[in-house]
Amino acid sequence: MTNYLKRFITTLTLGLILSSCVNLKHVNHYSTASLQSIQSFEDLNYSFKLSCLDKCIDIKTNNLQINSHECDCQLEKTADSITSKIYNTIQGYFDGLARLSNKEFAIYKIESLETALPENIFRSFKIEKKHAASYSKISEIILRTFTDSYSQKKIKNYINEANEPIKELLSFLDFTISSNLYGKLNVKKERVKSYYFDLIQDTSLSIIEKKSLVAEYYYKKNIIENQQKKLKIYSKALQKIALGHQELYEGLENLSMKEMTQTLFQYASEIHSIASEFRKTKD
């Protein structure tokens, strides 16, 4: 074999090795930014159970009731449990994507992912078959991917199989946050307004007392609206993450191309900006 042919074979072999080892830094940036933003769920500080307790306590306060009957919020607790399961599965998926794109290995507790979703809880909180199927699919993908050793091709299979179910779960969590919980805060806001409106109609109160009540009303209204703002920002993050994942899915065969790299870095930047906006929204 001539020296020229040896050099050619060596160069070709090296080229094939390098081409198979795609630089996944941009995928890691997107997945890490998404993971950090998704984890803001734990800072929302609002839930179905809290909404139920708010309403229950308001009713008891208005009726001047002090009794031993606890507020019945069992259905709302179940809805919170389902929401948490879906959140944890989404978080687990993006944690897995971040680790895969950084060539790391992860171990997940099988029992926490294999817990089945219950059936519908109440009218405004519906678990459809597609949600349960998506939940099961993502759980299965995570478990299967991280029970074997790392391989480069795993990340493409991981993203390809998960695209539709992870978008379904992101959509479900988004609707739960931006519609259900946001709507419950709207109801609370109207309840607070009605309560203070009735109070200031009391002719026995002085102007000073009424002004104090008005100031108290606006203080409580501001707290509610600030909470709603947090929910809206979190919703915006989930939508941006879903769009980014679709771009990633569509560009799977061109992960190393400059255009794909720029696109994912842009999504990572935008997700970071939304996360920053969330952090600036104080309780």
N, C-alpha and C positions, 0 to 999 in steps of 0.2 A: 504494500500500500504506500503510495507516495505521500510525502510530507504535506503537499497541498490538499490531498484528499482527507488526511487525518485532521488537518486544521479545519476543513469544511465541516466534517462530521462533528468535531468538538464544538464548533460555533453553532451548528444547527441544534445539537443536543442542549447546549446552554440556553439557546433561545427558547426552546420548547419548555424548559424548566422554568424560566423567568415568566413566560407567558401564562403558565399554569398557576403561578403564584401571584395572583392579582393583588395589587395594593388596595386594601379595604379600609384605608384610613377614613375616607369620606363616608362609607357605610357606618363605621364606628362613631363618627361625629354625629350623624343623624340619629342613630339608635340610642346613643348616650344622652343626647339632648332630649329625645322623646321620653326616655325612661325618667329622667329628672323632672320633666314637666308633668308626666303622668302621676308621679309620686306626690304632687301638690294636692292630690285628692285628700290626703291625710291632714291637710291644713284648711279644708273647706269649713270645718266646724259646724256643719248643719246636716241634718238627716231626717228621715221620715219619723223616727221616734221623737226627736226633738220638736218637730212640727206638731205631733200629736200631743205632747206634754204642754207645749205653749197654749194650744187651744183649750185643753182640759183645765189648765190653771187659770186662764183668762175667764172661762165660764164660772169657775168656783169663786174667783175674785169678784166678778160682777154680781153674783148671787149671794155674796157674803157667806159662803159655805166653808166650814171647817169640819171635815169629817174624816173618817178612817178609810173611806173608799179610795183605792188607788186608781189612777188613770189607766184605762184599758188600752194599751198600745201594742198588743201582741202582734197584730197584722203588720204594723209599721216596723216592728223589730225584725220580722221575717223579711220584709222588703229591704231593709238595711243589710241583712245577712246576704241576700242574693246579690245586691249591688256590690258588696265587699268581695264576694266570690268572683264576680266578673272583673272587678278592678284588679284583684290579685292575679288573675289569669292573664290579663293584658300586661300587667307589670312583669309577670314571669316571662312572657313572650319577648318583650323588648329587652329584658335583662339577658335572656338567651341570645338575642340578636347581637347585643353589644359584646357579649363574651365570644361568640362565634367570629365576629368581625375583628376581634382582637386575639384570635387563636387561643382562647381560654376554654377551660372545662368547667362545668357547673353540675351540682347535684341538687335535685329538687325532691321534696317530700311527696311521694306518690299519693299518700292518703289525702293531702290537702288539695290536690288537683283532681282527684277522681270522684270527689263528692258530687253527686248529681244535683241539678237544679230542681227545686220543687215546682209544682204547677202554679197557675195564676193565683195571685194573692188578693188583689182588689182591682176594681174597674180601671183606675187610672195607672195601674202598674201591671202591665201584661207581659208575661213570659211566653213567647211563641215557640213553636217547634224549631224554627230557624235559629233562635237564640240559644236554646239548649244544645242543638246540633253544633253550632259554632263553638260554644263553650267546651263541649266534649272533644271536638276536633283539635282545637288549640292545645288543650291539655295533653291529648295523645301525641301531638307533634313534638311538644316540649319533652315529654318523657322519653319518646323514642329517640329523639336526636341526642339527648345527653346520657343515654345508657351505653353508647358506643364511644370509641375513641374519636378524636377530632380528624376530620378530613376536609380538604378544600371544597369539595363539591357539596358538602352538607349545607352550606349556607344558601346555595341556590335552591336546593330542595326545600329547605326550611321556609324561605320566603315565598316560593312558588305555591306550596301547599297551604300556607297560612294566609295568603292575601285576602281572600274572600271572607273567611271566618273572623279574622282579626278586625277587618273593617266593619263587620256586622256587630262585633262586641263593642268597638269604639262608638259606633252609631247608637247602640243601646245605652251605653253609659252617658253619652252626650245628651240623648233625649231625657234620660232620668234626671240629669243635672239641670239642663237648660229649660226643660218644660215642666216636669213634675215638681221638683224642689223649688224652682224659681216661681212656679205658679202658687205653691203653698205659701211662699213669702208674700206674694201679692195679696192673698187672702188675709194673711196676718196683718199686713199694712192697712187694709181696709177695716179690719176689726179694731185696730188701735185708733184709727181715725174716728170711727163711730163712737168708741168709748170716750175719747176726749171731747168730741163734739157735744155729746150728751152732758158731760160734766160742766162745760162752760155755759150751758143754758140755764144752769142753776142760779136763780136770782138771789139766793142767799149768800153767794160768794162775792167777795170784794174784787175790784179791778186788779189789785195786786195779786190776789190768789188766782184769778183767771189768767193773768199774764204768765204766772209761774207754770200753770197747767199747759199753756200753749207752748212755752219753751220746752217743757218736758216731752210734749208730743213730738216736736221737731227733732229732739234728741233721739227719741226712739225710732222715728221715721228714718233718720240718717243711718242708724245702725242697721236697719233692715235693708235699706238701699245699698249700703256698703257690702252687705253679705250677697245681695243679688249681683253686684258688680263682680265679685269674686267668682260666682257661678258662671257668669257670662264669659269671663276671661278664660276660665278652665275649659269651657265649651269650645271656645275659639282655638285653644291649644289642641284639643282632641281632633277637631276638624282638620287642622294643619298637619297633624301627625298622620291622619288617614290619607290625605292627599300625597304626602311624602312617600308613604308606603306604596301607593299605587304607582308613583313614578319609579320607585325602586323595582317593583315587580315588572313593569313594562321594559325596564332597561337591564334586566338580568343578564342578557347575552352581551351587554356592552358596559359592564361594570368598570372597566379600566379606561373607557373613553373620556376625553376631556369634558365633553358636554354633560355626561352623567355625573362626573366628579363635581362640576360646578353646580349642577342642579341640587345634589344632596347637601353640599356645603351651604347653599342658599337656604334650603329648608331647615337645616340645623341652626343657622343664624336667626331665622324668623321664629323658630320655636324657642330659642334662648331669649329673644326679645319679649315674647309673650310671657315666658316664665318670670322675667324681670318685672314686667307690668303687674303680674300676680303678686309678687313679693312686696311691691310698693303699696298694695291695697291692704291697709292695716285694719284690724278689727276695731 
